[in-house]
């Protein structure tokens, strides 16, 4: 797998419920890479503060010290040697040498997936509530990142490759990502 390049960094972001975490886990195992996930860290901090992710995102709006802590954690990977799969909303921004993927998913499918995942920090009583909360969270993140970094996470030109995961299994998505990465890597030689 890594014969094409000795070391690599891939960043993965996307819509809520697009399968980022599952796909990153598959990629890390398949490509023999370390998985770096900011979402897990963020959810833990939110839970430690007795907040869900929406409440936490709203809480940290206007509090740059939280973002700076998360940002510094990611920035260290730009100069680090090794193989990394970076699962982060702004991984492409803080580690610009990554090959960046954006995973898209239909909003209703997103809500269904999150409901089925039974996450303690993200629970919905219905698909409709899920759709509403997902939209709220996404807009909160988008506004915060635009204000703080001048980056629009929904501008697809930020990414090397965009994949719609709505009708794909996580394994199919991971396989497609590896194919796209290797294709780009061979073009760069």
C-alpha positions in Angstrom: 0.0 0.0 0.0 2.6 2.6 1.0 5.1 1.5 -1.6 4.0 4.6 -3.7 5.3 7.0 -1.0 7.2 6.3 2.1 5.2 8.6 4.3 1.8 10.2 3.8 -0.9 12.3 5.5 -4.5 12.1 4.5 -7.2 14.4 6.1 -10.9 13.5 6.1 -13.8 15.8 6.9 -17.3 15.9 5.8 -21.0 16.0 6.7 -22.1 14.8 10.0 -23.1 11.1 9.7 -21.1 10.7 6.5 -19.1 7.8 8.0 -15.9 9.7 8.6 -14.9 7.9 11.8 -15.7 4.5 10.5 -13.9 5.1 7.2 -10.9 6.6 9.0 -10.6 3.5 11.1 -10.7 1.3 8.0 -8.1 3.5 6.2 -5.8 3.5 9.2 -5.8 -0.3 9.4 -5.6 -0.8 5.7 -2.8 1.8 5.1 -0.9 1.0 8.3 -1.3 4.6 9.5 -2.0 6.3 12.8 -5.5 7.6 13.1 -5.7 11.1 14.6 -9.3 12.1 15.5 -10.2 15.5 16.8 -13.9 14.6 17.1 -13.3 12.1 19.9 -11.3 14.7 21.8 -14.0 17.4 21.3 -16.9 15.1 22.3 -14.9 14.1 25.5 -14.4 17.8 26.5 -18.1 18.5 25.8 -19.2 15.5 27.9 -16.8 16.5 30.7 -18.6 19.8 30.8 -22.0 18.1 30.8 -22.8 19.4 27.3 -23.8 17.7 24.1 -21.8 18.7 21.0 -24.3 21.4 19.8 -24.2 23.0 23.3 -20.4 22.8 23.3 -20.0 24.3 19.8 -22.2 27.2 20.9 -20.4 27.6 24.2 -17.0 27.9 22.5 -18.2 30.5 20.0 -16.2 33.6 20.9 -13.8 31.7 23.1 -10.7 31.3 21.0 -8.7 29.6 23.7 -10.7 26.4 23.1 -10.1 26.5 19.3 -6.4 27.3 19.8 -5.9 24.3 22.0 -7.5 22.0 19.3 -5.6 23.8 16.5 -2.2 23.4 18.2 -2.9 19.7 18.6 -3.5 19.4 14.8 -0.7 21.8 13.7 2.0 19.5 15.1 1.2 16.9 12.4 2.4 19.2 9.5 6.1 18.6 10.4 5.7 15.2 11.9 7.1 12.1 10.2 4.9 9.1 9.8 1.7 8.0 8.1 -1.4 9.7 9.4 -5.2 9.6 8.8 -6.4 12.9 10.2 -10.2 12.9 11.0 -10.9 16.6 11.6 -13.2 19.3 10.3 -10.1 21.5 9.6 -7.4 18.9 9.2 -6.9 20.1 5.6 -6.3 23.7 6.9 -4.0 22.9 9.8 -2.0 20.2 8.0 -1.9 21.6 4.4 0.4 18.9 3.2 -2.4 16.3 3.5 -4.4 14.8 0.6 -7.8 16.0 1.7 -11.2 14.3 1.4 -14.7 15.6 2.0 -17.4 13.0 2.6 -20.9 14.1 1.7 -24.2 12.5 2.7 -27.9 13.2 2.3 -29.3 15.0 5.3 -32.0 12.4 6.1 -29.5 9.6 5.8 -27.2 11.5 8.0 -29.8 11.8 10.8 -30.7 8.1 10.3 -27.0 7.0 10.7 -26.5 9.1 13.8 -29.7 7.8 15.4 -28.6 4.2 14.7 -25.1 4.9 16.1 -26.7 5.5 19.6 -24.1 8.1 20.5 -24.6 9.4 24.1 -23.6 12.9 23.0 -25.9 13.0 20.0 -29.3 11.6 20.4 -32.5 12.4 18.5 -36.1 11.4 19.1 -36.9 11.5 15.4 -35.4 11.9 12.0 -36.9 15.4 11.8 -35.3 16.4 15.1 -32.0 14.9 13.8 -32.1 16.9 10.6 -32.8 20.1 12.5 -30.0 19.5 15.1 -27.5 18.5 12.4 -28.3 21.7 10.4 -27.8 23.7 13.6 -24.5 22.1 14.5 -23.2 22.4 10.9 -24.1 26.1 10.8 -22.6 26.8 14.2 -19.3 25.1 13.1 -19.4 26.8 9.7 -19.9 30.3 11.3 -17.2 29.8 13.9 -14.7 28.6 11.4 -15.5 31.4 9.0 -15.2 34.0 11.7 -12.1 32.6 13.4 -10.1 31.2 10.4 -11.7 32.7 7.3 -12.3 29.2 6.1 -15.7 28.0 4.7 -15.8 24.3 5.4 -18.6 23.9 2.8 -16.5 25.3 0.0 -15.6 22.1 -1.9 -12.6 23.7 -3.6 -10.8 23.3 -0.3 -10.6 19.5 -0.9 -8.7 17.3 -3.2 -11.5 14.8 -3.5 -15.3 14.9 -2.6 -17.2 11.6 -2.2 -20.9 11.1 -1.7 -21.3 8.3 0.8 -25.1 8.2 0.9 -25.4 4.9 -1.0 -22.0 3.4 -0.2 -20.8 1.1 2.6 -17.9 2.3 4.7 -15.6 -0.3 3.1 -16.6 1.0 -0.4 -15.9 4.5 0.6 -12.5 3.5 2.0 -11.6 1.6 -1.1 -12.6 4.5 -3.3 -10.5 6.9 -1.2 -7.4 4.6 -1.4 -8.0 4.4 -5.2 -8.2 8.2 -5.5 -5.2 8.8 -3.3 -3.0 6.3 -5.2 -4.2 7.7 -8.5 -3.2 11.2 -7.4 0.1 10.0 -6.0 1.0 8.2 -9.3 0.1 11.4 -11.2 2.5 13.5 -9.0 5.5 11.3 -9.9 
